[in-house]
Amino acid sequence: MSWQATITVLVGLVVGVPQGVAAGWLWLVFADQLSVVARPTIPVALIAALVVAPVLLANAVAGVPAALAGRTPAAAVLRSE
């Protein structure tokens, strides 16, 4: 069921990353009103790493219960109910 973990993380990233970039640009507007020198930068390599790492982590965490569930005989589980 690691596809469920992947989809959950990707939905969060699709929503979160653009919000983070937008918040950075809003900070730029706010800083400009305060006469603070701010240089907008979007660290593409860091954003790429922060996209890949959660997907890998979610799949690693989801893999443990999936492996345990895969080794459980269905007959034994159904018999106990």
MODELLER restraints for C-alpha pairs under 7 A, 6 or more apart:
rsr = mdl.restraints
at = mdl.atoms
rsr.add(forms.Gaussian(group=physical.xy_distance, feature=features.Distance(at['CA:1:A'], at['CA:62:A']), mean=6.96, stdev=0.5))
rsr.add(forms.Gaussian(group=physical.xy_distance, feature=features.Distance(at['CA:1:A'], at['CA:66:A']), mean=6.27, stdev=0.5))
rsr.add(forms.Gaussian(group=physical.xy_distance, feature=features.Distance(at['CA:2:A'], at['CA:59:A']), mean=5.35, stdev=0.5))
rsr.add(forms.Gaussian(group=physical.xy_distance, feature=features.Distance(at['CA:2:A'], at['CA:62:A']), mean=5.41, stdev=0.5))
rsr.add(forms.Gaussian(group=physical.xy_distance, feature=features.Distance(at['CA:2:A'], at['CA:63:A']), mean=6.30, stdev=0.5))
rsr.add(forms.Gaussian(group=physical.xy_distance, feature=features.Distance(at['CA:5:A'], at['CA:58:A']), mean=5.64, stdev=0.5))
rsr.add(forms.Gaussian(group=physical.xy_distance, feature=features.Distance(at['CA:5:A'], at['CA:59:A']), mean=6.17, stdev=0.5))
rsr.add(forms.Gaussian(group=physical.xy_distance, feature=features.Distance(at['CA:5:A'], at['CA:62:A']), mean=6.56, stdev=0.5))
rsr.add(forms.Gaussian(group=physical.xy_distance, feature=features.Distance(at['CA:6:A'], at['CA:55:A']), mean=5.82, stdev=0.5))
rsr.add(forms.Gaussian(group=physical.xy_distance, feature=features.Distance(at['CA:6:A'], at['CA:58:A']), mean=6.63, stdev=0.5))
rsr.add(forms.Gaussian(group=physical.xy_distance, feature=features.Distance(at['CA:6:A'], at['CA:59:A']), mean=6.55, stdev=0.5))
rsr.add(forms.Gaussian(group=physical.xy_distance, feature=features.Distance(at['CA:9:A'], at['CA:54:A']), mean=6.80, stdev=0.5))
rsr.add(forms.Gaussian(group=physical.xy_distance, feature=features.Distance(at['CA:9:A'], at['CA:55:A']), mean=6.15, stdev=0.5))
rsr.add(forms.Gaussian(group=physical.xy_distance, feature=features.Distance(at['CA:13:A'], at['CA:51:A']), mean=6.83, stdev=0.5))
rsr.add(forms.Gaussian(group=physical.xy_distance, feature=features.Distance(at['CA:28:A'], at['CA:38:A']), mean=6.34, stdev=0.5))
rsr.add(forms.Gaussian(group=physical.xy_distance, feature=features.Distance(at['CA:28:A'], at['CA:40:A']), mean=6.89, stdev=0.5))
rsr.add(forms.Gaussian(group=physical.xy_distance, feature=features.Distance(at['CA:31:A'], at['CA:38:A']), mean=6.73, stdev=0.5))
